[in-house]
Amino acid sequence: MITTFEDYQSDLHLACDVCVIGSGPGGAVVAKELAEKGHDVVLLEEGSHVKQSECNGMPLPGLMRMYRDGGATGTIGNTAISVTMGRCIGGSSTVNSATCFRTPDTVLANWRHDLGLDRLTPENLSPLFERVEKILNVTRLPWEVLGKNAQIVKRGCDRLGLTCRPLMHNVKDCKGCGPCQFGCQEGAKQSVDVTYIPLAKQHGARILADCRAEKLIIRNHIVNGVVASVIHPETGTRHYTVEVAARMVVVACGAMISPAFLKRNGLKNRHIGNNLQIHPGTRVVALMDEVVEGWKGVSQGAYVDDFHGQGIMLEGIFVHPSLMLPALPGIGQAHKQMAMDCKRLAAFGVMAHDETTGRVFNLPGSGRANRPVSTYFVVWQDIKRLVTGVARTAEIFFAAGARKVFTGIAPMPVIHSAADIEKLLAMKIKPVHVEMLAFHPLGSCRMAAHPRLGAVSPTGETYDVRNLYVSDGSVVPSSLGVNPQITIMTLATLIAKNIDHRLFRSNGP
């Protein structure tokens, strides 16, 4: 049983070996791995428990119930970038597109060279990758399940001599119903709320939803527990207090929340809140002559990595028409016609392996509400990657037979033919000209071999406070250039092993 808002009757005082804050890919893995080893685990989740029967695929209820601030989060800087985050049991794994990549070897090599993370080799991580992938049932889906949208991009790539492949997904018996970002209606997505969380519960972990951690109990630079509040899932009002005495605490709130939470609790390491990278992206939409019905099939089905060496990854993404259409150009009758042509729209995404780094910090008075501010000033190299990626995607769509392409770039929102693509590449594009969004915030409490280089040690323990660990995207040292879910979960598996060894030693003779 997961404790939800209706189950609380009074203040709670609990004791455990390990208190985990956050139930996403980082927190759920730690909870399951440690519970399996026989440790007493309490997991606190600020969001609610949304069951499969409550998922109807519609954006508005999904955004309001399963996303932080209804999906209205992001960064500020030389442009505003939407960075949506899950806020429910399962965290962002519940609302992502189920895309799975291992950490690229080149990225691991950089971490070893730059940050002294000598244990993070492909050989050492391989069994941990395999463990995570087996639990998540990572698999490759057939093209018919991926849908017409992905098939059109593959057709264009084939004509240009590029490679378009199906993405790996953590799914089981997926039929491609479409709205992956608002909870899986089919129960096919093997997100942590249906894999790791039930396994943690099976081994005795106590899961508390609608419970927001607000304060760490720290004495003499050693963490001793957590103070939290039960919050109403709709109003956000506080109702009861939950105090958890714990031998160890794991913060797993995500790369845009964890550093702010640690700072509010007095941690001073200069890397906490710095080094934020978000893997910024944009979209490209094409009007085809044929019927596409892109909402049918896996929302993120295929990818093109021919330009990965340039820091550009192309990945399929088709969102609900009610979210896509308002972002497309045109007013009045022209936009009405666009809506009527919706079934003939195809879409694909462009992501930049970013060089930009941002910051996370607290505003005065942000306190319990967990509403930090993130700044991110996009450097010109990343804008160039995005514009080049848009141009290459437009070429693919025109090769596949597109009538015109919508770019999301203000100086040239529509490309009418392949011959016009060079005009886009020749333009001077500023960050504010590009419609940007991101889903992969990382690095804001990065792992490193020394406190001069990072916020947490190679074991995941903070350099400031003993027995306090971080296990989420914030410890991933840098942008990956690919979706980070598997990387986060693999590092969480490693961190859980380190905590288990620590607890075992402390329990020994």
KAHU-V720910 format. One record per residue. N is the residue number from 1. RES is the residue in one letter. SS is DSSP state (A for helix, B for strand, O for the rest). PHI is phi in whole degrees, 0 to 359 (NA if undefined). Layout:
BEGIN
N_RES_SS_PHI + N_RES_SS_PHI
END
This chain:
BEGIN
1_M_O_NA + 2_I_B_262 + 3_T_B_287 + 4_T_O_242 + 5_F_A_308 + 6_E_A_293 + 7_D_A_276 + 8_Y_O_284 + 9_Q_O_239 + 10_S_O_196 + 11_D_O_300 + 12_L_B_239 + 13_H_B_233 + 14_L_B_240 + 15_A_B_224 + 16_C_B_200 + 17_D_B_284 + 18_V_B_225 + 19_C_B_255 + 20_V_B_254 + 21_I_B_254 + 22_G_O_114 + 23_S_O_246 + 24_G_O_281 + 25_P_A_305 + 26_G_A_282 + 27_G_A_289 + 28_A_A_296 + 29_V_A_296 + 30_V_A_300 + 31_A_A_300 + 32_K_A_293 + 33_E_A_297 + 34_L_A_283 + 35_A_A_298 + 36_E_A_299 + 37_K_O_278 + 38_G_O_95 + 39_H_O_276 + 40_D_O_279 + 41_V_B_239 + 42_V_B_242 + 43_L_B_246 + 44_L_B_253 + 45_E_O_231 + 46_E_O_294 + 47_G_O_277 + 48_S_B_265 + 49_H_O_264 + 50_V_O_259 + 51_K_O_275 + 52_Q_A_304 + 53_S_A_296 + 54_E_A_268 + 55_C_O_268 + 56_N_O_244 + 57_G_O_81 + 58_M_O_273 + 59_P_A_298 + 60_L_A_299 + 61_P_A_296 + 62_G_A_295 + 63_L_A_297 + 64_M_A_290 + 65_R_A_268 + 66_M_A_243 + 67_Y_B_242 + 68_R_A_295 + 69_D_A_53 + 70_G_A_63 + 71_G_A_86 + 72_A_O_265 + 73_T_O_246 + 74_G_B_175 + 75_T_B_246 + 76_I_B_240 + 77_G_O_170 + 78_N_O_279 + 79_T_O_196 + 80_A_O_267 + 81_I_B_234 + 82_S_B_288 + 83_V_B_230 + 84_T_O_277 + 85_M_O_224 + 86_G_B_290 + 87_R_O_216 + 88_C_B_191 + 89_I_O_300 + 90_G_O_102 + 91_G_O_55 + 92_S_A_293 + 93_S_A_294 + 94_T_A_287 + 95_V_A_242 + 96_N_O_274 + 97_S_O_265 + 98_A_O_64 + 99_T_B_273 + 100_C_O_232 + 101_F_O_231 + 102_R_O_284 + 103_T_O_296 + 104_P_O_301 + 105_D_A_301 + 106_T_A_295 + 107_V_A_292 + 108_L_A_300 + 109_A_A_298 + 110_N_A_296 + 111_W_A_295 + 112_R_A_294 + 113_H_A_287 + 114_D_A_273 + 115_L_A_238 + 116_G_O_71 + 117_L_O_272 + 118_D_O_295 + 119_R_O_282 + 120_L_O_274 + 121_T_O_253 + 122_P_A_304 + 123_E_A_293 + 124_N_A_290 + 125_L_A_275 + 126_S_A_306 + 127_P_A_295 + 128_L_A_286 + 129_F_A_304 + 130_E_A_297 + 131_R_A_298 + 132_V_A_297 + 133_E_A_296 + 134_K_A_292 + 135_I_A_295 + 136_L_A_276 + 137_N_O_57 + 138_V_B_292 + 139_T_B_212 + 140_R_B_251 + 141_L_O_269 + 142_P_O_287 + 143_W_A_300 + 144_E_A_294 + 145_V_A_281 + 146_L_A_296 + 147_G_O_101 + 148_K_A_294 + 149_N_A_303 + 150_A_A_293 + 151_Q_A_295 + 152_I_A_294 + 153_V_A_296 + 154_K_A_298 + 155_R_A_299 + 156_G_A_295 + 157_C_A_296 + 158_D_A_301 + 159_R_A_288 + 160_L_A_261 + 161_G_O_78 + 162_L_O_263 + 163_T_O_248 + 164_C_B_242 + 165_R_B_235 + 166_P_B_293 + 167_L_O_287 + 168_M_B_277 + 169_H_B_229 + 170_N_B_269 + 171_V_B_219 + 172_K_O_217 + 173_D_O_59 + 174_C_O_289 + 175_K_O_255 + 176_G_O_75 + 177_C_O_288 + 178_G_O_117 + 179_P_O_279 + 180_C_A_300 + 181_Q_A_284 + 182_F_A_234 + 183_G_O_90 + 184_C_O_278 + 185_Q_O_293 + 186_E_O_279 + 187_G_O_73 + 188_A_O_272 + 189_K_B_293 + 190_Q_O_269 + 191_S_O_291 + 192_V_O_292 + 193_D_O_290 + 194_V_O_246 + 195_T_O_237 + 196_Y_A_292 + 197_I_A_297 + 198_P_A_299 + 199_L_A_293 + 200_A_A_298 + 201_K_A_298 + 202_Q_A_301 + 203_H_O_259 + 204_G_O_99 + 205_A_O_295 + 206_R_B_261 + 207_I_B_249 + 208_L_B_244 + 209_A_O_272 + 210_D_O_55 + 211_C_B_228 + 212_R_B_263 + 213_A_B_293 + 214_E_B_236 + 215_K_B_208 + 216_L_B_269 + 217_I_B_269 + 218_I_B_236 + 219_R_B_229 + 220_N_O_53 + 221_H_O_64 + 222_I_B_233 + 223_V_B_281 + 224_N_B_237 + 225_G_B_162 + 226_V_B_221 + 227_V_B_250 + 228_A_B_227 + 229_S_B_232 + 230_V_B_281 + 231_I_B_239 + 232_H_O_292 + 233_P_O_295 + 234_E_O_256 + 235_T_O_265 + 236_G_O_78 + 237_T_O_286 + 238_R_B_275 + 239_H_B_239 + 240_Y_B_228 + 241_T_B_253 + 242_V_B_239 + 243_E_B_245 + 244_V_B_241 + 245_A_B_276 + 246_A_B_217 + 247_R_B_287 + 248_M_B_218 + 249_V_B_232 + 250_V_B_241 + 251_V_B_269 + 252_A_O_219 + 253_C_O_263 + 254_G_O_101 + 255_A_O_291 + 256_M_O_253 + 257_I_O_243 + 258_S_A_305 + 259_P_A_298 + 260_A_A_294 + 261_F_A_297 + 262_L_A_296 + 263_K_A_297 + 264_R_A_298 + 265_N_O_261 + 266_G_O_92 + 267_L_O_288 + 268_K_O_243 + 269_N_O_310 + 270_R_O_292 + 271_H_O_275 + 272_I_O_290 + 273_G_O_94 + 274_N_O_261 + 275_N_O_65 + 276_L_B_292 + 277_Q_B_232 + 278_I_O_235 + 279_H_O_57 + 280_P_O_296 + 281_G_B_218 + 282_T_B_212 + 283_R_B_239 + 284_V_B_230 + 285_V_B_240 + 286_A_B_237 + 287_L_B_265 + 288_M_O_256 + 289_D_O_283 + 290_E_O_271 + 291_V_O_283 + 292_V_O_252 + 293_E_O_49 + 294_G_O_298 + 295_W_O_285 + 296_K_O_263 + 297_G_O_115 + 298_V_O_293 + 299_S_O_295 + 300_Q_O_232 + 301_G_O_260 + 302_A_B_225 + 303_Y_B_214 + 304_V_B_232 + 305_D_O_247 + 306_D_O_299 + 307_F_O_252 + 308_H_A_299 + 309_G_A_296 + 310_Q_A_266 + 311_G_O_80 + 312_I_B_236 + 313_M_B_238 + 314_L_B_255 + 315_E_B_224 + 316_G_O_295 + 317_I_O_206 + 318_F_O_232 + 319_V_O_257 + 320_H_O_306 + 321_P_A_307 + 322_S_A_293 + 323_L_A_265 + 324_M_A_285 + 325_L_A_298 + 326_P_A_298 + 327_A_A_273 + 328_L_O_270 + 329_P_O_288 + 330_G_O_112 + 331_I_O_224 + 332_G_A_60 + 333_Q_A_298 + 334_A_A_296 + 335_H_A_285 + 336_K_A_298 + 337_Q_A_295 + 338_M_A_300 + 339_A_A_297 + 340_M_A_292 + 341_D_O_270 + 342_C_A_305 + 343_K_A_291 + 344_R_A_255 + 345_L_B_268 + 346_A_B_240 + 347_A_B_213 + 348_F_B_212 + 349_G_B_250 + 350_V_B_235 + 351_M_B_231 + 352_A_B_253 + 353_H_O_287 + 354_D_O_285 + 355_E_O_265 + 356_T_O_299 + 357_T_O_235 + 358_G_B_238 + 359_R_B_223 + 360_V_B_238 + 361_F_B_210 + 362_N_O_262 + 363_L_O_273 + 364_P_O_304 + 365_G_O_88 + 366_S_O_287 + 367_G_A_29 + 368_R_A_294 + 369_A_A_288 + 370_N_O_55 + 371_R_O_237 + 372_P_O_286 + 373_V_B_248 + 374_S_B_240 + 375_T_B_252 + 376_Y_O_200 + 377_F_O_258 + 378_V_O_292 + 379_V_O_277 + 380_W_A_296 + 381_Q_A_298 + 382_D_A_286 + 383_I_A_297 + 384_K_A_299 + 385_R_A_298 + 386_L_A_295 + 387_V_A_295 + 388_T_A_297 + 389_G_A_297 + 390_V_A_297 + 391_A_A_298 + 392_R_A_295 + 393_T_A_292 + 394_A_A_300 + 395_E_A_301 + 396_I_A_297 + 397_F_A_294 + 398_F_A_294 + 399_A_A_295 + 400_A_O_275 + 401_G_O_107 + 402_A_O_296 + 403_R_O_278 + 404_K_B_200 + 405_V_B_231 + 406_F_B_256 + 407_T_O_265 + 408_G_O_76 + 409_I_B_243 + 410_A_A_303 + 411_P_A_294 + 412_M_A_215 + 413_P_O_291 + 414_V_B_230 + 415_I_B_248 + 416_H_O_267 + 417_S_O_201 + 418_A_A_299 + 419_A_A_294 + 420_D_A_272 + 421_I_A_296 + 422_E_A_296 + 423_K_A_297 + 424_L_A_297 + 425_L_A_294 + 426_A_A_275 + 427_M_O_285 + 428_K_O_270 + 429_I_O_257 + 430_K_O_262 + 431_P_A_306 + 432_V_A_292 + 433_H_A_281 + 434_V_B_255 + 435_E_O_288 + 436_M_O_241 + 437_L_B_210 + 438_A_B_209 + 439_F_O_224 + 440_H_O_234 + 441_P_O_291 + 442_L_B_215 + 443_G_O_88 + 444_S_O_281 + 445_C_O_222 + 446_R_O_297 + 447_M_B_280 + 448_A_O_199 + 449_A_O_281 + 450_H_O_211 + 451_P_O_297 + 452_R_O_290 + 453_L_O_252 + 454_G_O_202 + 455_A_O_265 + 456_V_B_232 + 457_S_O_281 + 458_P_O_300 + 459_T_O_276 + 460_G_O_98 + 461_E_B_280 + 462_T_B_292 + 463_Y_O_283 + 464_D_O_276 + 465_V_O_229 + 466_R_B_287 + 467_N_O_68 + 468_L_B_251 + 469_Y_B_243 + 470_V_B_234 + 471_S_O_214 + 472_D_O_195 + 473_G_A_297 + 474_S_A_293 + 475_V_A_277 + 476_V_O_298 + 477_P_O_295 + 478_S_O_200 + 479_S_O_301 + 480_L_O_260 + 481_G_O_83 + 482_V_O_220 + 483_N_O_297 + 484_P_O_265 + 485_Q_A_307 + 486_I_A_292 + 487_T_A_298 + 488_I_A_301 + 489_M_A_288 + 490_T_A_290 + 491_L_A_297 + 492_A_A_296 + 493_T_A_298 + 494_L_A_295 + 495_I_A_297 + 496_A_A_298 + 497_K_A_297 + 498_N_A_296 + 499_I_A_294 + 500_D_A_301 + 501_H_A_299 + 502_R_A_296 + 503_L_A_293 + 504_F_A_298 + 505_R_A_296 + 506_S_A_289 + 507_N_A_271 + 508_G_O_288 + 509_P_O_291
END
